[in-house]
Amino acid sequence: MKYNELKQKSKAELQELLVKSRAELQAARFKDSNQQLANVRQIRVLRQEVARILTLINQSS
């Protein structure tokens, strides 16, 4: 998700997205460890998304 899209969300929505993104990241890492992940770049994208969400949460505090 783009930064501008995330910026328009409330803090509760950001917290919810953070939980979902972290779960997706965990699943992607698990698949990667079993050589079942086709797109390894997905891990990097998910990590960046988590970082964006955390940045917005910390800025609004």
C-alpha atoms as an extended CHARMM CRD file, in Angstrom:
* protein
*
        61  EXT
         1         1  MET       CA              0.0000000000        0.0000000000        0.0000000000  PROA      1               0.0000000000
         2         2  LYS       CA              1.2650000000        3.4740000000       -0.8460000000  PROA      2               0.0000000000
         3         3  TYR       CA              2.2450000000        6.0000000000        1.8220000000  PROA      3               0.0000000000
         4         4  ASN       CA             -0.4750000000        8.4680000000        0.7960000000  PROA      4               0.0000000000
         5         5  GLU       CA             -3.1360000000        5.7750000000        1.0960000000  PROA      5               0.0000000000
         6         6  LEU       CA             -1.9030000000        4.8250000000        4.5420000000  PROA      6               0.0000000000
         7         7  LYS       CA             -1.7860000000        8.4490000000        5.6500000000  PROA      7               0.0000000000
         8         8  GLN       CA             -5.5460000000        8.7700000000        5.2180000000  PROA      8               0.0000000000
         9         9  LYS       CA             -6.3370000000        5.8520000000        7.5540000000  PROA      9               0.0000000000
        10        10  SER       CA             -7.1360000000        6.1640000000       11.2400000000  PROA      10              0.0000000000
        11        11  LYS       CA             -4.8490000000        4.8360000000       13.9360000000  PROA      11              0.0000000000
        12        12  ALA       CA             -7.1780000000        1.8720000000       14.5780000000  PROA      12              0.0000000000
        13        13  GLU       CA             -7.1420000000        0.9570000000       10.8800000000  PROA      13              0.0000000000
        14        14  LEU       CA             -3.3450000000        1.2110000000       10.8610000000  PROA      14              0.0000000000
        15        15  GLN       CA             -3.1210000000       -1.1260000000       13.8580000000  PROA      15              0.0000000000
        16        16  GLU       CA             -5.3590000000       -3.6190000000       12.0530000000  PROA      16              0.0000000000
        17        17  LEU       CA             -3.2610000000       -3.3890000000        8.8790000000  PROA      17              0.0000000000
        18        18  LEU       CA             -0.1150000000       -3.8780000000       10.9350000000  PROA      18              0.0000000000
        19        19  VAL       CA             -1.4190000000       -7.1400000000       12.3770000000  PROA      19              0.0000000000
        20        20  LYS       CA             -2.4200000000       -8.3960000000        8.9190000000  PROA      20              0.0000000000
        21        21  SER       CA              0.8850000000       -7.3750000000        7.3250000000  PROA      21              0.0000000000
        22        22  ARG       CA              2.9120000000       -9.0440000000       10.0490000000  PROA      22              0.0000000000
        23        23  ALA       CA              0.8910000000      -12.2480000000        9.6380000000  PROA      23              0.0000000000
        24        24  GLU       CA              1.4880000000      -12.1620000000        5.8630000000  PROA      24              0.0000000000
        25        25  LEU       CA              5.1940000000      -11.5850000000        6.4540000000  PROA      25              0.0000000000
        26        26  GLN       CA              5.3880000000      -14.5280000000        8.8240000000  PROA      26              0.0000000000
        27        27  ALA       CA              3.5970000000      -16.7540000000        6.3090000000  PROA      27              0.0000000000
        28        28  ALA       CA              5.9130000000      -15.6030000000        3.5070000000  PROA      28              0.0000000000
        29        29  ARG       CA              8.9980000000      -16.3460000000        5.6140000000  PROA      29              0.0000000000
        30        30  PHE       CA              7.6470000000      -19.7830000000        6.4290000000  PROA      30              0.0000000000
        31        31  LYS       CA              6.9900000000      -20.5220000000        2.7520000000  PROA      31              0.0000000000
        32        32  ASP       CA             10.4700000000      -19.2740000000        1.8660000000  PROA      32              0.0000000000
        33        33  SER       CA             12.0770000000      -21.5960000000        4.3770000000  PROA      33              0.0000000000
        34        34  ASN       CA             10.2770000000      -24.5130000000        2.7130000000  PROA      34              0.0000000000
        35        35  GLN       CA             11.1840000000      -23.3170000000       -0.8080000000  PROA      35              0.0000000000
        36        36  GLN       CA              7.4890000000      -22.8350000000       -1.6410000000  PROA      36              0.0000000000
        37        37  LEU       CA              7.6060000000      -19.0870000000       -2.1680000000  PROA      37              0.0000000000
        38        38  ALA       CA              7.6720000000      -18.1820000000       -5.8500000000  PROA      38              0.0000000000
        39        39  ASN       CA              8.2580000000      -14.4460000000       -5.4110000000  PROA      39              0.0000000000
        40        40  VAL       CA             11.0190000000      -13.9110000000       -2.8280000000  PROA      40              0.0000000000
        41        41  ARG       CA             10.7810000000      -10.1440000000       -3.2750000000  PROA      41              0.0000000000
        42        42  GLN       CA              7.4050000000      -10.3080000000       -1.5260000000  PROA      42              0.0000000000
        43        43  ILE       CA              9.2480000000      -10.5390000000        1.8160000000  PROA      43              0.0000000000
        44        44  ARG       CA             11.0080000000       -7.2320000000        1.1460000000  PROA      44              0.0000000000
        45        45  VAL       CA              7.7630000000       -5.5550000000        0.0810000000  PROA      45              0.0000000000
        46        46  LEU       CA              5.9670000000       -6.7430000000        3.2180000000  PROA      46              0.0000000000
        47        47  ARG       CA              8.8110000000       -5.5640000000        5.4640000000  PROA      47              0.0000000000
        48        48  GLN       CA              8.6630000000       -2.1230000000        3.8640000000  PROA      48              0.0000000000
        49        49  GLU       CA              4.8960000000       -1.9870000000        4.3190000000  PROA      49              0.0000000000
        50        50  VAL       CA              5.2480000000       -2.8370000000        8.0240000000  PROA      50              0.0000000000
        51        51  ALA       CA              7.8750000000       -0.1030000000        8.3700000000  PROA      51              0.0000000000
        52        52  ARG       CA              5.5990000000        2.4530000000        6.6710000000  PROA      52              0.0000000000
        53        53  ILE       CA              2.7060000000        1.5810000000        8.9700000000  PROA      53              0.0000000000
        54        54  LEU       CA              4.8770000000        1.7610000000       12.0820000000  PROA      54              0.0000000000
        55        55  THR       CA              6.2620000000        5.1230000000       10.9770000000  PROA      55              0.0000000000
        56        56  LEU       CA              2.7810000000        6.5780000000       10.5930000000  PROA      56              0.0000000000
        57        57  ILE       CA              1.6430000000        5.1690000000       13.9500000000  PROA      57              0.0000000000
        58        58  ASN       CA              4.6700000000        6.6570000000       15.7090000000  PROA      58              0.0000000000
        59        59  GLN       CA              4.2790000000       10.0250000000       13.9940000000  PROA      59              0.0000000000
        60        60  SER       CA              0.6620000000       10.3710000000       15.0440000000  PROA      60              0.0000000000
        61        61  SER       CA              1.4520000000        9.6010000000       18.7010000000  PROA      61              0.0000000000
